[in-house]
């Protein structure tokens, strides 16, 4: 792989890391909204997080597809770190979505009980 391609892989890795980091910040903010029963705000933040993750995932997928087309992609600790970071954030997003669903269900049940 040429120096140009190595630099390109580093740029892609940073794009993935930054996108995952932006997604994580939105997820953390959404969790605070869930804690305060601000469900619409939490949903909006999780939607933003998903957009950040999608951009990062697209960059990752493009590189993986290059390798699948038999293009030489050397091992990169930075790229591996970026993939790991994205995978972790995607798991956090899934957990936050489930927590939001559960919290909304509990909130509805509590409101019904309070009406009685």
Secondary structure, 3 states (H helix, E strand, C coil): CCHHHHHHHHHHHHHHHHHHHHHHHHHHHHHHHHHCCCHHHHHHHHHHHHHHHHHHHHHHHHHHHHHHCCCCCCCCHHHHHHHHHHHHHHHHHHHHHHHHHHHHHHHHHHHHHHHC
